[in-house]
Amino acid sequence: MNEVQLEVWSKPPSATEQDRSRNAVTEAIAAVVAHYGASVTPIRQGSYHNRTNVRLDSDVDVEVVYTDSYFYDPSRMSQQALQNFNANFTPTSISFAEFKEGAENALREEFGNWVERKSKCFLVKGTATRNSCDVVPAFRHRRYNNVGQITDVGIEFVADQNQQHIASFPQQHYDNGVWKHENTNKGFKRIVRILKRVRNALVDNGQLVDGAISSFFIECLVYNMQADAFALPTWKARGLEVTSRIYYGMMYPSQYSAYAEVSSLDALFRGNRTPQQAKDFAELAWNHIQNG
């Protein structure tokens, strides 16, 4: 690929596209807040909020968090701390299922048939003036240490499929992404955008199955690169260096076991994400940047 194309690919979407994303998030938030009032706090997340989105990137997300309730992770508590916690725990007045149903009703009152219920979220479909938006109802998530002190606060929700609990830390993700961008001479987010556009090109030409690697996965892989990978003189050199480091890093458990999500609070390779997926994508992306 030539440097001019990579320079273009490194940039965020146009102001018009950003406005469409902003409209989607604003309208979705307003609908749920109107129903629950001060008990709900919106938390923007995903590539639009983190400024790593590309044109037609569907990752426009917002969480509507019912802050009067929370889920908790007691896995790090000592037995005594857990006993003390359970002795003082007060159940919330509203279940997560009730809150999710209320959020769905609020969205349908505002958007009608434009709302589609999915396992993890509600999709508010786009129009001429707004992009599609995933609205995720959630409770607070609290992580505790061994003596029962809160160490980290995020969000948690329950998927319809298998009633799976999913926790994440969107504020920490955002803050760490800003720090990384500033400490790579504003290269981090631009390389993420390049690799997302490479991913889309690979899907379009049939070299990569759609959905094989998510935007979140790409962003986390790039986040784990050292700052000197972004210090090379051209976007092509930076793209080749980052994808090369990802590829070779996936060969050694001692390296990839240290990879973390952008929040730095969870390991990257868990659930359905594997080093082999990262290695395969890095090889395809390197070849595309070099020869595409």
C-alpha positions, -999 to +999 in steps of 0.1 A: +000+000+000+012+035-006+017+061+021-010+084+009-037+057+013-025+048+047-024+084+058-061+087+047-070+054+065-054+067+097-079+095+100-113+095+118-145+096+098-158+129+084-176+154+106-209+144+090-204+107+099-194+118+135-226+138+138-247+109+128-230+088+155-235+115+180-272+119+172-277+081+177-261+081+211-279+113+223-313+102+212-310+067+228-297+081+261-326+106+262-352+079+258-340+058+288-332+087+310-367+101+305-380+068+319-357+064+349-345+099+357-315+103+379-312+066+387-297+061+352-262+073+342-252+069+305-217+057+298-204+060+263-182+032+251-169+016+219-149+028+190-170+060+184-164+072+220-128+061+221-122+079+187-109+047+170-139+043+147-138+043+109-165+051+084-194+027+086-180+011+117-210-003+135-194+000+169-216+029+182-224+019+217-238+034+249-245+018+282-274+030+303-264+021+339-289+018+367-266+032+394-288+022+424-279-015+418-247-034+414-232-068+407-200-078+425-170-099+420-160-116+452-134-140+437-104-121+453-120-119+488-107-139+517-132-163+534-136-138+563-141-108+540-167-127+520-185-137+552-185-100+564-197-089+530-226-114+529-237-105+564-241-068+554-253-072+518-287-057+510-305-069+479-315-042+454-352-033+449-351-039+412-337-070+394-316-067+362-344-084+342-369-057+354-345-029+345-338-044+311-375-047+304-381-011+314-353+001+292-367-018+263-402-003+269-386+032+270-368+027+237-398+013+220-419+042+231-394+065+215-383+045+184-411+019+179-402-008+154-367+007+149-357-013+181-344-048+179-337-068+210-304-088+209-289-110+235-266-083+250-282-051+239-310-033+220-302-022+185-317+012+176-316+011+138-302+041+119-320+066+098-309+094+074-298+115+103-284+089+128-263+058+127-274+026+143-267+024+180-263-005+205-279+004+238-267-018+267-287-018+299-263-025+328-257-023+366-226-011+382-198-038+387-176-038+418-144-057+421-131-063+456-096-072+470-089-099+496-099-077+526-132-067+510-123-032+497-135-020+464-106-018+440-123-012+406-157-001+394-171-009+360-203-021+345-220-055+343-250-069+324-267-102+318-270-115+283-303-132+273-284-161+259-275-185+287-280-157+312-242-150+309-228-122+331-205-099+313-184-072+331-162-045+315-144-013+325-153+014+298-140+044+317-106+028+324-105+017+287-111+053+276-086+068+300-058+043+291-065+048+254-061+086+257-028+080+277-015+056+250-024+080+222-006+109+238+025+088+247+029+074+211+030+109+195-007+105+186+000+073+167-020+047+187-055+055+175-043+062+140-027+027+137-059+012+151-079+029+124-055+017+097-058-019+109-096-017+111-097-005+075-072-033+065-096-058+083-125-044+063-105-047+030-095-083+038-132-091+044-143-074+012-117-094-009-125-127+007-093-132+026-109-129+061-142-141+073-165-113+085-164-113+123-132-132+126-116-104+146-135-076+163-127-039+165-122-043+202-097-071+197-077-050+172-076-020+195-063-042+224-036-058+203-023-024+192-025-011+228-001-038+239+027-025+216+056-006+230+058+031+221+089+027+199+067+008+174+049+040+166+081+061+163+090+050+128+089+077+100+060+065+079+026+050+084+036+020+063+066+014+085+046+017+116+018-006+103+044-032+093+062-030+126+031-033+147+017-063+127+051-080+128+054-076+165+019-090+170+027-120+147+059-129+165+045-122+199+018-148+194+045-175+191+056-173+227+032-178+257+056-158+279+048-128+257+011-131+248+001-142+283+010-106+294-014-090+268-042-071+285-074-054+275-071-016+271-085-012+306-055-032+319-078-050+343-084-082+324-062-105+303-068-102+266-068-138+257-099-151+274-133-163+262-133-167+224-101-146+218-071-167+210-034-160+201-039-180+168-066-155+157-043-126+164-014-143+146-035-151+115-049-115+113-014-100+118+000-121+089-028-111+066-026-074+076+012-073+072+009-087+036-019-063+028+000-033+040+032-044+022+017-056-011-019-043-012 
